[in-house]
Amino acid sequence: MSSNERIYLSPPHMSGDEMKMIEEAFATNWIAPLGPHVEAFERETANFAGVEAALALASGTAALHLAGELLGIGQDDLVFCSSLTFAATVAPLYHKGATCVFIDSEPESWNMSPQALDAALRDCASEGKTPKAVIIVNLYGQSCDMDPILKLCDRYDVPVIEDAAESLGARYKGKQTGSFGKFSVFSYNGNKIITTSGGGMLLSNDAEAIARARFLSTQARDPAPWYQHSTLGWNYRLSNVLAGIGRGQMRHIDERVAARRRVFDRYVRELGVIDGVEFMPEPQWSASNRWLTVLTLRKPISASTISVLEHLSSLNIEGRPVWKPMHLQPVFERARYYPHAEGQDVGADLFQHGLCLPSGSSMTEERQTRVIEAFKEAV
């Protein structure tokens, strides 16, 4: 193996069980969408998350779209969303015509600030408005502080969509993420802790709503002997082959979380001693899956995040900046935004100072040493 072989941020990690499931799909000729693996993947994921029902879909984005559809979100409806996230969190509802209002992060978890959410809800109530949903995001595998957020949403009778795309296997007060929202979403994109190449899951304790989503995601075909539609849906279902990959992956979810936490712990040991390096926190009420190791560069470090990432790239090491918050994106330049506190924009600060290091669960000690040495050179 070349000592300069590329180190990716978060590559897929196969166990071998995936191929057994794929071979089973081929042997039984369940190649088309749907089939035994899809049904089992849904059942096993629902059991893992501790919810009543789950629906396997082509992407996490499709799951978010269907969550918005089930909640009746449409043109000009207000939707509150964590600002520090990837655009896919809000894109489906933006395309439905919703008006997005962005909520800052809190320093303790880097996720939605209950303080900022409270201010936003109070303002809307004073204006005689109520958001159709609050989308909370479990950033980089770290849970939100669920209790105060859910309490606020209950007070104003606002449903929660939990974007747990990055947090499969993480917990909040001992409970699995992906189980807190009226609707919750997992992603199985190629860079996630568990992958089906591409795919997602919609979860809920409302089994009837999931049944409705299943109908809509399968082209909304009426139960008739011909192709009849009383409404129009989408072709969003996951294939039986990809569901087989997911089932093989899920057998190892605890191992994958443990491996990523070990990667994180070594970074902390080796780089945490550098004055100015601060790692993403993990509050006592949570257990992160450490999908990505994320840190910030503070004084006395003078190197910028971009210069560090450029140095890593020159050595064939992939790194990333922290997500650019939605309220700083050109497409949302006129959107309403609530900072954590007056004069304290936590998301903007993390974007300016934060970066992600390679964090794959299959990462060898040798490769992690390369990253550590390269990082030290850069700062």
N, C-alpha and C positions, 0 to 999 in steps of 0.2 A: 504493500500500500504506500502510495506516495505521501511524503511528509507534508506536501502542499495540496493534498486533495481538499476540495471545497468542503467547508463546514457550514451546513445550512442552519437556519434559525430554528426550525422545528419540523424535521423530516418525518415521514411515516415510519412506524416501527411495527413490522410484521412479526408474528409469532410462529406461523406455520399452521395454526388452527384455521386461519382464513381459507387456505387452499383446500382443506378438507371440505369446508362448507361450499366453496365454489364447485368442487368436483361433484358434490352431492346434487347441486342445482343442475349441472350438466347431465349427470346420470339420469335424473328424473325428468329432464327436458323442461324444467321450470326456468326458462331464460327470459321470458317476457315479464313486464311489470306484474307485480303481485305474485303470491305463491307462499309456500310454507315458511320460508325464511323470513319474509316480511311480517307475517303474522306472529312468528315466534320472537322476532326482534322487537316488535311493538310490546308484546306481553312482557318480555324480559326487562326492557327499559322501564316500563311503567312500574314493575316490581322493584327495580333498583332505586328509582326515584321516590317510590312510595306514593304514587298517584293512581287514580282509578283507570285512566285510559291514556293511550299514546297513539300517534299517527305518524308513520314513516313517510318522509317526503323527499323530494329531489334536492332540497337545500334548506338551510336555516332561514334564508330569505323568504322562501315559499311559506314556511311555517309562520313567520311574522305577518306576512300578507294575509293568511287565513285567519290569524288571531284578530287582525283588524277587521276582516270581513264579518267574523262572528260577533264582534262588538258593535257592528253597524257604523264603523267610522267612515266618514265620507267627506265631501266637499266642505271646506271651511270649519270642520270640527277641530277643536283644540286637542292637541296631544302633547303631554309633557314627556320629556326624554332626557336621560343622562347626556350631557354634552360631550364628555370624554369617552368616545366610543368610535367604532368604525361606521362608515356611512350606511352599511347594510342594515343597521338597527332602525334607521328612520326612513330609508328609501321607499319601502313598500307603502307606508302611510303617506309619505310625501306625494307619491304617484297617485294615491287615492284622493288627493286634494286637501289633505289635512293641514292645518296650521300648526307648525311645530314650535314649541316653547322649550328652551333648553335650561337644564338645571345643572349647576356646578357640582364638583366633587367636594368631599370633605377630606381633610388631611389624614384622618385616622385610617381610612380604608382605600382612599383614592376613588371611591364610588359615590353615588348620589348623596348629596348633602341633605339630611333631613331638615336642617335649618333653612336652606335655600328653598326646598320644596314647600315648607310651611309658609314662607313668604309668598311664593307663587300662588299657592292655593288660596291664601287670604286675599290677595289682590284680585284674583278671578272672582271669588265670592262677592267681594265688594262691588264688582262690575256686573254682577248678576250672571256670571258664566261658570260653567263647570267643565273641566276637560273630560273627554270621552275615555281617556286611558292615561295611565302613567307607565312609561316603559323604563324599567330599571335594568341596569347592565352590571353583570358580575365581571369586572375588568381583570383580564389576564389571569383568570382562575381564582380570583379573590371575591368572596361574597360581599354583597352590600350589608349594611346594618339593617336587617329586615324589620325588626320590631317597630322602631319609630316610624319607618316609612309606611308600613302596612297600617299602623294605627292612624296616621294622618289620612291615608287613602280611605280607610273605613269611615272616618269622621265626615268626609265629604262625599262618601258613596261613589268613589271612583275606582273602577277595576284596574288591576295591575297586570301588565305583561312583563314577565321576567325573561330577559334575554340572558340565558345561561349558556350561550354559544361557546364561551371560553372556559366554563367552570364545571364541566362534567366531572364528577368525583369529588368536588369540593363540598364543604359542609358549613352550615350556620347553626351554632348551638346544637351540634350533633345530627342535624337533619340535612339530607342531601339537597343541594341547590337543584333548581328545576322543578321544585315542588311548592313554591311559594306564591306564584302568580295565579290569577284566574286562568291565564294561559301562560305556559312556559315553553321555552324553545332551546333545543340543543342543535349544534352544528357538527357535522362530520366531514368538513372540508379537509383537504389533504394535509394541512398543517396543524390540525387539532390533535388533542391528546389521544382521541380515538377517531379513526377515519374510515369512511366507506368510499374513499376517493372523492366523492361529492355526495352530500345528503344532509338531511336534517330531521328533526322530530318535534312534533307539537304535542304537548302534554297538558292534562287538566284533570281535575276531580269531577268535572262535568262531562260524564260519558255521553250524554245526548248531544252536547256541542261537538265533541270529537266525531261522533257519528255523522253530524251535519258536515263537518269539515272533510270527512272521508268521501262523502257524496260529491261535494264541490271539487275536490281534488282529483276526481276520477271522471271529469268532463260533465258532471251533473246529469248523468243519464237516468231518465225515468225508468221505473220497473215496467217496461212494455216490451212486446216481442219485436219491436223495431226501434231504430234510433230516434227517441223522442226526448225533447228537452222543454221543461217548463221554465227553466232558468238556464243560464250558461255558466259553466265552471272552468276548470283549468286542468291541464295534464301535469299534475304535480307529484305523482306517486313515485316511490323508490322502487327500483327493480329488485327482483328476487336474488339476483347475483350479488348486487351491492349490499343487500341486507345480510347475505351470508357472510360477507367480509366483516360487517358490523358485529355480527354475533361472535365471530372468531375473535375480534378485537375486545369485545366487552368481557370475555372470559379473563382478561388480563388487566382490567381497569385499575385494580388496587396496586398491582405491580408497577403500572405506568405512573401512577401518582407518586408512589414511593421513590421511583427512579428520578423523576423530575425534582422532587424535594431534595434528593441527595445532590443533584447538580446544583441546585440553588444553595444548599448548605456549604458546598465547597467554594463557590464564588464568594459567599459571605466570609468564610475563613480566610481566603487568600486576598480578597480585594477590600473587604470591610475594614481592614486596618489602615487603608489609605485615607488620610484626612480629606474630607470633602466628598467621599463616596457614601451615599445613603441608599439603602435598598427599600423596595416596596414593602410597607408594613403588613403585618398579619395580626390583627386585633385578637385578644384572648377569646372572643366569642366565635372565632372562625377557624377553619382549617382549609387553607388554600391548596389547590392542586398544583400550584406553581407551574402552570402551563408555560409561561415565559418568565425568565428571570429579568426583572426590570429594576433599574437603579437611576439615581439622579447624580449629577455632578454639581457640587457646590464649591464655594470658596473654601480653601485657597487654590483649588484646581482652576487653572486658567484655560485649559483646553475646552473647546466647545463640543457639544454632542456630535455635530456634523464632522468635525475634524477627527474625532475618535472613530466614528463609523467609517470615514474614508480610509483611515489607517488600517482598520480591520479588513476592509474590502481589498486593499492593496495586497493583503496577505491571504486572500481567498477565503475570508471569513465573513459570513453574512450577519449583519446586525440591522436593527430598525430603530427609528425614532419612536417615542411614545406617540400614540394617536393624536393627530391634530384635532382639537375639539370642534364639534359641529358649529358652535357659535362663531368660530374663526374661519369657517369655510366660505368661499365666495358665494356659493349657492344659497347660504343662509345669512348673508350679511345684514339683512333687515329683520331677522328673527329676534324675538324677545328672549332675554337671557337673565338668569338670576344667579349672581355669584354667591359663593359661600358666605361672605360677609362684605360689607362695604369696603372697597379698596383691596379685597383679597380674592383674586381670581385663581383658584387652586388649579383648575384644568389648564389654563394658559401657562402657568408656572411649570407644571409638570411637562407640558409639551416642550417648553424652552430648555429644560434641564434634563429630561429623561431619555433613556435609551434601553433597548432590549438586547440581551446577549443570547447566543445559541443555547438552547435549552432542551434539546431532544432527549427522550427517554433512552435512546440507544447510544447516546454519546459516550465515547470511551474516555478513560482518564487521560490518555495521550492527547486527544483532541481538546479536552477541556484545558489542559496545560497550555496548548497553543493559544487558545483564546485568552487565558489569564496573562500570559507573557506579552501578547500583542496589546492587550488593554493597558498593562503597566507601561509599555513603551509609549503608548499614545497619550497618557496623562502625566 
